[in-house]
Amino acid sequence: MRCEVLAIGTELLLGIIVDSNSAWLGEQLALAGIDCYFQVKVGDNFGRIEACIRQALDRSDAVICCGGLGPTQDDITRDVIASVMGVKLQRDAAIAAKIRHMFESRGRVMSQNNLRQADVPIGATPIAQMPGTAPGLVCPMGDKVIYATPGVPNEMHEMFLGTILPDLRRRAGQASVIKSRVLRTWGMSESGLAEVLEKRFDELDKLGTPTIAFQASGIDGIKVRIVAKCDDEAAAARVLDAEEALIRGLLGEVIFGVDEQSMETVVLDLLRRKGLTFAAAETITGGILSARMSLADAAMATYRGGWIDPATGSGGGAKPEQRAAAAASQVRAQFGARVGLAAIAPEAAEGYRPGTVFLAADIDGAAHGEQVMQPPDRRRMREFSVISLLNLLRRTLSA
Amino acid sequence: MRCEVLAIGTELLLGIIVDSNSAWLGEQLALAGIDCYFQVKVGDNFGRIEACIRQALDRSDAVICCGGLGPTQDDITRDVIASVMGVKLQRDAAIAAKIRHMFESRGRVMSQNNLRQADVPIGATPIAQMPGTAPGLVCPMGDKVIYATPGVPNEMHEMFLGTILPDLRRRAGQASVIKSRVLRTWGMSESGLAEVLEKRFDELDKLGTPTIAFQASGIDGIKVRIVAKCDDEAAAARVLDAEEALIRGLLGEVIFGVDEQSMETVVLDLLRRKGLTFAAAETITGGILSARMSLADAAMATYRGGWIDPATGSGGGAKPEQRAAAAASQVRAQFGARVGLAAIAPEAAEGYRPGTVFLAADIDGAAHGEQVMQPPDRRRMREFSVISLLNLLRRTLSA
């Protein structure tokens, strides 16, 4: 089964918008075992869109068209598809009523061209999910198929997962179910992970399913993705559970989260479960930790605040690990929190390798510290220090 | 003149990397007046890359291939281009020596396959700019041309601007020069800007050059792009200068910067020129201001620090504008800075519309304040408040 992606919109070609839809669809198709060999961007031009759709149907079994379903005159995806299908457009009364209702319920006046979005090529089926005003389309062409979705990412995602993917899998005759799980790691290199998992890789090569792949993701750590292909959902879930348990056994505390969990949300959950609050002294991290935490904990019920002061933890004769510990205690006291965190870099005269950072966590008066090496450029040193600092807290609280 | 973009790499189709190169190239081509009607992504597959290049040469005058020039076995762009040209690859001794030298100078061992990067199709010219180990290629095919660049963005940018764009313009017979300038604005809606500039738009429609276009860019404000097409560089620069002066006359202080200037860098420049330092009380902005400033002012010589404390500026009987002013003075005093900034949101009981924010700047003891409406969702309210706060400081210092 081969499926192409056609992203439609002159603003994509002009670089006003970066086409992230194709990348998302490419990932989803790959996870579902559907080949995607071509992804094309084309402008709002009838002839060129038509040529791209015809070529896609020529060399693939399906094409997903994203964009050009809106109400304005340059939204012509519907018209082009009708032309490729050799049929007329017909206004769908139920969709027209829905669009009218959407405007009314928001107290807005609807201009008539909005009803163009209710036009459906004869023989096509509108996609039931309709978070916006434009419905998606499933347009069969013999044994092949054209799908159309709006270019708005969340609307496209919903239509793809709810209708297009199941339809593609049915057409591919895939009786099997493909499920994946991502284990998020921090603190080990990709080659380090590969070494620990080497034997398991060899075993899986023989088994065929599940498969494991790494994905380095900068300050989001390295992701270990498990993909299971099974006869049904329950079997796939069992395979994923078993493989996760096995990998956890091998990698241990390097795994900080699963799927969409971030280091912030994991640490926040841990703190909340233990009824703890925390504050941070941002000496070298420049406010990045606070910005991330205040976004994850909008009410600031668990993250109580902090300060950004490059002077914290400098000099005074004490060793850098002592200065980091003192800063953690000080910020904890100032904000009346149970936990204080701090990260400091030693001064040049102290003779540490560039990129050396001292992390400290004060939990109810008990000091925990760690010396780590970060990338020496300041931007990455800051971002990596934020994650390393949260990771120190995570490991300490989980111990 | 039509030029396509072909992004090569299986990781692009799998969504592991989002293809931002095509968007960048699309913008550059549009600015240069060169049409780009198609942008295609294809995997590391000989036959499919070849088909894409042949199709591009069929329907366009030029194609820029990005990616697949590295040293590994799946980097086959060179080989495919040689096949399309009907020629063999020949090792370029000078490039091979350069690659060897790059490894030696970094003290790294070079594996032999790195020298594949020195292979050039007979009849092609390597691109002189070579920031990495892979050179780009200019490959003429009759009156058409294939360009190849690495997929690494900064290497691609350098080769495009240094060699490919001038070559494209020469081929297009463009004697004229196209130059653009972006005026960055904050504080006025797109329709507000359009209203102020309406008469000028009408005049420019008749003149033909320069042209003006808006680009809404979220927390980067709304960009006003002026594009001038003239006989030579000097004339284009004069047109841009004149148009900028005219637009500045109409828009006034709404314009905060030009081209790549950000609100942070503009404010930092102003403060540095006046020998001022500053600190910020981040009550509602959660550390975002500090994170941005500490990145722009890595040494923290001008931005002295701040605190993140949701309790600052709450209650106490005083009005919200007074509480904002008090927080600005307090943080200024604590960090020994000349300027203190603060943004606070009133409490629900105070009866302001959701999204109301009070901004305050204390400059050497003189208070400046402003009441603004921000988007009510917390994420955007924070980000917009950061820019609005810096903008208040900018306007006050420029007055």
HADDOCK unambig.tbl for C-alpha pairs under 7 A between the chains (distance, minus, plus):
assign (segid A and resid 12 and name CA) (segid B and resid 23 and name CA) 6.70 0.50 0.50
assign (segid A and resid 13 and name CA) (segid B and resid 23 and name CA) 6.35 0.50 0.50
assign (segid A and resid 13 and name CA) (segid B and resid 26 and name CA) 5.26 0.50 0.50
assign (segid A and resid 13 and name CA) (segid B and resid 36 and name CA) 6.79 0.50 0.50
assign (segid A and resid 14 and name CA) (segid B and resid 23 and name CA) 6.62 0.50 0.50
assign (segid A and resid 14 and name CA) (segid B and resid 26 and name CA) 4.74 0.50 0.50
assign (segid A and resid 14 and name CA) (segid B and resid 27 and name CA) 4.74 0.50 0.50
assign (segid A and resid 14 and name CA) (segid B and resid 30 and name CA) 6.22 0.50 0.50
assign (segid A and resid 15 and name CA) (segid B and resid 23 and name CA) 3.90 0.50 0.50
assign (segid A and resid 15 and name CA) (segid B and resid 24 and name CA) 5.71 0.50 0.50
assign (segid A and resid 15 and name CA) (segid B and resid 26 and name CA) 5.24 0.50 0.50
assign (segid A and resid 15 and name CA) (segid B and resid 27 and name CA) 4.77 0.50 0.50
assign (segid A and resid 18 and name CA) (segid B and resid 20 and name CA) 6.28 0.50 0.50
assign (segid A and resid 18 and name CA) (segid B and resid 23 and name CA) 5.75 0.50 0.50
assign (segid A and resid 20 and name CA) (segid B and resid 18 and name CA) 6.28 0.50 0.50
assign (segid A and resid 23 and name CA) (segid B and resid 12 and name CA) 6.70 0.50 0.50
assign (segid A and resid 23 and name CA) (segid B and resid 13 and name CA) 6.37 0.50 0.50
assign (segid A and resid 23 and name CA) (segid B and resid 14 and name CA) 6.64 0.50 0.50
assign (segid A and resid 23 and name CA) (segid B and resid 15 and name CA) 3.90 0.50 0.50
assign (segid A and resid 23 and name CA) (segid B and resid 18 and name CA) 5.71 0.50 0.50
assign (segid A and resid 24 and name CA) (segid B and resid 15 and name CA) 5.72 0.50 0.50
assign (segid A and resid 26 and name CA) (segid B and resid 13 and name CA) 5.26 0.50 0.50
assign (segid A and resid 26 and name CA) (segid B and resid 14 and name CA) 4.75 0.50 0.50
assign (segid A and resid 26 and name CA) (segid B and resid 15 and name CA) 5.22 0.50 0.50
assign (segid A and resid 27 and name CA) (segid B and resid 14 and name CA) 4.76 0.50 0.50
assign (segid A and resid 27 and name CA) (segid B and resid 15 and name CA) 4.77 0.50 0.50
assign (segid A and resid 30 and name CA) (segid B and resid 14 and name CA) 6.22 0.50 0.50
assign (segid A and resid 36 and name CA) (segid B and resid 13 and name CA) 6.78 0.50 0.50
assign (segid A and resid 37 and name CA) (segid B and resid 42 and name CA) 6.07 0.50 0.50
assign (segid A and resid 37 and name CA) (segid B and resid 43 and name CA) 6.36 0.50 0.50
assign (segid A and resid 38 and name CA) (segid B and resid 41 and name CA) 5.76 0.50 0.50
assign (segid A and resid 38 and name CA) (segid B and resid 42 and name CA) 5.10 0.50 0.50
assign (segid A and resid 39 and name CA) (segid B and resid 40 and name CA) 5.75 0.50 0.50
assign (segid A and resid 39 and name CA) (segid B and resid 41 and name CA) 4.97 0.50 0.50
assign (segid A and resid 39 and name CA) (segid B and resid 42 and name CA) 6.76 0.50 0.50
assign (segid A and resid 40 and name CA) (segid B and resid 39 and name CA) 5.75 0.50 0.50
assign (segid A and resid 40 and name CA) (segid B and resid 40 and name CA) 4.38 0.50 0.50
assign (segid A and resid 40 and name CA) (segid B and resid 41 and name CA) 6.20 0.50 0.50
assign (segid A and resid 41 and name CA) (segid B and resid 38 and name CA) 5.76 0.50 0.50
assign (segid A and resid 41 and name CA) (segid B and resid 39 and name CA) 4.97 0.50 0.50
assign (segid A and resid 41 and name CA) (segid B and resid 40 and name CA) 6.20 0.50 0.50
assign (segid A and resid 42 and name CA) (segid B and resid 37 and name CA) 6.07 0.50 0.50
assign (segid A and resid 42 and name CA) (segid B and resid 38 and name CA) 5.11 0.50 0.50
assign (segid A and resid 42 and name CA) (segid B and resid 39 and name CA) 6.76 0.50 0.50
assign (segid A and resid 43 and name CA) (segid B and resid 37 and name CA) 6.36 0.50 0.50
assign (segid A and resid 286 and name CA) (segid B and resid 290 and name CA) 6.04 0.50 0.50
assign (segid A and resid 286 and name CA) (segid B and resid 291 and name CA) 5.23 0.50 0.50
assign (segid A and resid 286 and name CA) (segid B and resid 294 and name CA) 5.34 0.50 0.50
assign (segid A and resid 287 and name CA) (segid B and resid 287 and name CA) 4.87 0.50 0.50
assign (segid A and resid 287 and name CA) (segid B and resid 288 and name CA) 6.65 0.50 0.50
assign (segid A and resid 287 and name CA) (segid B and resid 290 and name CA) 4.97 0.50 0.50
assign (segid A and resid 287 and name CA) (segid B and resid 291 and name CA) 4.34 0.50 0.50
assign (segid A and resid 288 and name CA) (segid B and resid 287 and name CA) 6.68 0.50 0.50
assign (segid A and resid 288 and name CA) (segid B and resid 291 and name CA) 4.91 0.50 0.50
assign (segid A and resid 290 and name CA) (segid B and resid 286 and name CA) 6.05 0.50 0.50
assign (segid A and resid 290 and name CA) (segid B and resid 287 and name CA) 4.97 0.50 0.50
assign (segid A and resid 291 and name CA) (segid B and resid 286 and name CA) 5.26 0.50 0.50
assign (segid A and resid 291 and name CA) (segid B and resid 287 and name CA) 4.37 0.50 0.50
assign (segid A and resid 291 and name CA) (segid B and resid 288 and name CA) 4.93 0.50 0.50
assign (segid A and resid 294 and name CA) (segid B and resid 286 and name CA) 5.35 0.50 0.50
assign (segid A and resid 295 and name CA) (segid B and resid 379 and name CA) 6.96 0.50 0.50
assign (segid A and resid 304 and name CA) (segid B and resid 309 and name CA) 6.87 0.50 0.50
assign (segid A and resid 305 and name CA) (segid B and resid 308 and name CA) 4.93 0.50 0.50
assign (segid A and resid 305 and name CA) (segid B and resid 309 and name CA) 4.87 0.50 0.50
assign (segid A and resid 306 and name CA) (segid B and resid 307 and name CA) 5.76 0.50 0.50
assign (segid A and resid 306 and name CA) (segid B and resid 308 and name CA) 5.14 0.50 0.50
assign (segid A and resid 306 and name CA) (segid B and resid 309 and name CA) 6.68 0.50 0.50
assign (segid A and resid 307 and name CA) (segid B and resid 306 and name CA) 5.77 0.50 0.50
assign (segid A and resid 307 and name CA) (segid B and resid 307 and name CA) 4.03 0.50 0.50
assign (segid A and resid 307 and name CA) (segid B and resid 308 and name CA) 5.88 0.50 0.50
assign (segid A and resid 308 and name CA) (segid B and resid 305 and name CA) 4.92 0.50 0.50
assign (segid A and resid 308 and name CA) (segid B and resid 306 and name CA) 5.13 0.50 0.50
assign (segid A and resid 308 and name CA) (segid B and resid 307 and name CA) 5.88 0.50 0.50
assign (segid A and resid 309 and name CA) (segid B and resid 304 and name CA) 6.86 0.50 0.50
assign (segid A and resid 309 and name CA) (segid B and resid 305 and name CA) 4.86 0.50 0.50
assign (segid A and resid 309 and name CA) (segid B and resid 306 and name CA) 6.68 0.50 0.50
assign (segid A and resid 379 and name CA) (segid B and resid 295 and name CA) 6.95 0.50 0.50
